């Protein structure tokens, strides 16, 4: 998925399991694995610094280097509802307007190409947004790209590698830390900061 300041490169399935990477151009990336209600996140050093600032971010990057933070997908400290949405195909479809019903009929456009594949765009307007679904013109009619335009906003989701399962592997225990340790790290860091002075 490509959107302002956010890019997702994920393998998803119909059970909301996923594996891949979330990145913010110029501000780092996070490796993401989700199976059932359990999630593993591994931010890179740039992401830590972008989220926490140069000093606290560098400290967190050293503390958790090469390790995944493990916890519940419903935990707000690990993304909460946003994470669940990122791994949920139905949420993607709903957000793009591709599944919105009832609504205007889809209008077929001229054949083009998406990622080297022949495709046919079908478009409709839903709630002041123009939604286009590019469907494969070869073989099964898989959706190859979903686009949504509303004013200056333009969201785009590229889809591919259909019928391939999400990798079942999860990080080994020695490369994971529980989210509780992340919380303790932040609490300790805040305690070490000097108190602010009133003026």
C-alpha positions as CSV (number, residue, x, y, z in Angstrom):
1,X,0.0,0.0,0.0
2,X,1.3,3.5,-0.9
3,X,-0.1,6.5,0.9
4,X,1.3,9.9,2.1
5,X,4.2,9.1,4.5
6,X,3.3,5.4,4.7
7,X,4.2,2.3,2.8
8,X,3.1,-1.3,3.5
9,X,4.6,-4.4,2.0
10,X,2.6,-7.2,3.6
11,X,1.5,-10.8,2.9
12,X,-2.0,-11.1,4.2
13,X,-4.6,-13.9,4.5
14,X,-8.4,-14.1,5.1
15,X,-7.8,-14.8,8.8
16,X,-6.0,-11.4,9.4
17,X,-2.6,-13.1,9.7
18,X,0.3,-11.2,8.1
19,X,4.0,-10.8,7.6
20,X,6.1,-8.0,6.1
21,X,7.3,-4.5,6.6
22,X,5.7,-1.1,7.3
23,X,7.9,1.9,6.5
24,X,7.7,5.7,6.7
25,X,10.0,7.3,4.0
26,X,12.8,9.0,5.7
27,X,11.8,7.9,9.1
28,X,12.5,4.2,9.3
29,X,10.6,0.9,9.1
30,X,9.2,-1.9,11.2
31,X,9.2,-5.6,10.5
32,X,5.7,-7.0,11.3
33,X,4.5,-10.6,12.0
34,X,1.0,-11.4,13.2
35,X,-0.5,-14.8,13.9
36,X,-3.9,-14.9,15.5
37,X,-3.9,-12.4,18.4
38,X,-0.1,-12.4,18.8
39,X,2.1,-9.8,17.1
40,X,5.9,-9.3,16.8
41,X,7.3,-5.9,15.8
42,X,11.0,-5.1,15.1
43,X,11.6,-1.4,14.5
44,X,14.9,-0.3,12.9
45,X,17.1,2.4,14.5
46,X,15.7,5.2,12.3
47,X,12.1,4.3,13.3
48,X,13.0,4.4,17.0
49,X,14.6,7.9,16.6
50,X,11.7,9.1,14.5
51,X,9.2,8.1,17.2
52,X,11.1,8.9,20.3
53,X,13.6,11.6,19.3
54,X,17.3,11.3,18.7
55,X,18.5,10.5,22.3
56,X,15.7,8.3,23.5
57,X,15.4,6.7,20.1
58,X,19.1,5.8,20.0
59,X,18.8,4.3,23.5
60,X,15.8,2.2,22.6
61,X,17.5,1.1,19.3
62,X,20.5,-0.2,21.4
63,X,18.3,-1.8,24.0
64,X,16.2,-3.8,21.5
65,X,18.6,-4.1,18.6
66,X,17.9,-7.2,16.5
67,X,14.9,-8.3,18.6
68,X,11.2,-8.3,18.2
69,X,8.7,-6.8,20.6
70,X,6.0,-9.5,21.3
71,X,2.5,-8.9,22.6
72,X,-1.2,-8.8,21.8
73,X,-2.4,-7.3,18.5
74,X,-5.1,-5.5,20.6
75,X,-2.4,-3.7,22.7
76,X,-2.3,0.0,21.9
77,X,1.4,0.1,22.6
78,X,1.8,-2.3,19.6
79,X,-0.5,-0.5,17.2
80,X,-3.9,-1.5,18.6
81,X,-6.7,-1.1,16.1
82,X,-4.4,0.4,13.4
83,X,-2.3,-2.8,13.4
84,X,-5.4,-5.0,13.2
85,X,-6.6,-3.0,10.2
86,X,-3.2,-3.3,8.4
87,X,-3.5,-7.1,8.5
88,X,-7.2,-7.3,7.8
89,X,-8.1,-7.9,4.1
90,X,-11.8,-7.0,4.7
91,X,-10.7,-3.7,6.4
92,X,-8.5,-2.9,3.3
93,X,-11.4,-3.6,1.0
94,X,-13.8,-1.5,3.1
95,X,-11.4,1.4,3.4
96,X,-10.8,1.5,-0.4
97,X,-14.6,1.4,-1.1
98,X,-14.2,-1.8,-3.1
99,X,-16.8,-3.6,-1.0
100,X,-19.1,-0.7,-0.3
101,X,-22.7,-1.6,-1.1
102,X,-25.2,-0.5,-2.0
103,X,-23.7,2.1,-4.3
104,X,-23.2,3.2,-7.9
105,X,-22.4,0.6,-10.5
106,X,-18.9,0.0,-11.6
107,X,-17.9,1.5,-14.9
108,X,-15.4,-0.4,-17.1
109,X,-12.4,1.6,-18.5
110,X,-9.8,1.0,-21.1
111,X,-7.4,-1.9,-20.7
112,X,-4.0,-1.0,-19.3
113,X,-1.2,-2.6,-17.3
114,X,-0.4,-2.9,-13.6
115,X,3.0,-4.2,-12.5
116,X,3.6,-5.8,-15.9
117,X,0.1,-7.5,-16.0
118,X,-2.7,-6.7,-18.4
119,X,-5.6,-5.2,-16.4
120,X,-9.0,-3.7,-16.8
121,X,-10.0,-0.7,-14.5
122,X,-13.5,-0.5,-13.1
123,X,-14.5,2.7,-11.4
124,X,-17.3,4.2,-9.3
125,X,-17.8,7.2,-7.0
126,X,-18.6,6.4,-3.4
127,X,-19.1,9.0,-0.7
128,X,-17.3,11.8,-2.7
129,X,-14.4,9.5,-3.3
130,X,-13.5,8.0,-6.7
131,X,-12.6,4.3,-6.3
132,X,-10.9,2.3,-9.0
133,X,-10.2,-1.4,-9.0
134,X,-7.7,-2.7,-11.6
135,X,-8.6,-6.3,-12.3
136,X,-6.4,-8.9,-14.1
137,X,-7.3,-9.4,-17.7
138,X,-5.5,-12.7,-17.8
139,X,-6.5,-15.9,-16.0
140,X,-8.6,-15.4,-12.8
141,X,-9.9,-11.9,-12.4
142,X,-7.8,-11.1,-9.4
143,X,-7.7,-7.4,-8.2
144,X,-4.2,-6.1,-8.9
145,X,-4.6,-2.6,-7.5
146,X,-7.1,-0.6,-5.5
147,X,-7.1,3.2,-5.7
148,X,-9.1,5.8,-3.8
149,X,-9.1,9.5,-4.6
150,X,-10.8,12.1,-2.6
151,X,-9.8,15.7,-3.1
152,X,-6.0,15.8,-2.8
153,X,-5.8,12.4,-1.0
154,X,-4.7,9.5,-3.1
155,X,-4.5,6.0,-1.5
156,X,-3.2,3.1,-3.5
157,X,-2.9,-0.6,-2.6
158,X,-1.1,-3.1,-4.9
159,X,-2.0,-6.7,-4.6
160,X,-0.3,-9.8,-5.8
161,X,1.1,-13.3,-5.2
162,X,-2.3,-14.7,-4.7
163,X,-2.9,-18.2,-3.3
164,X,0.4,-18.1,-1.4
165,X,0.1,-18.7,2.4
166,X,1.4,-16.3,5.0
167,X,4.8,-17.7,6.3
168,X,4.1,-19.7,9.4
169,X,7.4,-19.0,11.1
170,X,7.7,-16.7,14.1
171,X,10.8,-15.2,15.7
172,X,12.6,-17.5,18.1
173,X,12.3,-16.9,21.8
174,X,15.9,-15.6,22.1
175,X,15.1,-12.9,19.6
176,X,12.0,-11.6,21.3
177,X,11.2,-9.5,24.3
178,X,7.7,-9.1,25.9
179,X,5.9,-5.7,25.5
180,X,6.1,-5.3,29.3
181,X,9.8,-4.9,29.0
182,X,9.3,-2.1,26.5
183,X,7.0,-0.4,28.9
184,X,9.5,-0.7,31.8
185,X,12.2,0.7,29.5
186,X,10.0,3.8,28.8
187,X,9.1,4.2,32.5
188,X,12.8,4.0,33.5
189,X,13.8,6.5,30.8
190,X,11.2,9.0,32.0
191,X,12.3,8.7,35.6
192,X,15.9,9.4,34.5
193,X,14.9,12.7,32.9
194,X,15.4,15.9,35.0
195,X,12.3,17.6,36.3
196,X,11.1,20.6,34.3
197,X,11.4,23.9,36.0
198,X,8.5,26.4,36.3
199,X,9.1,29.9,35.1
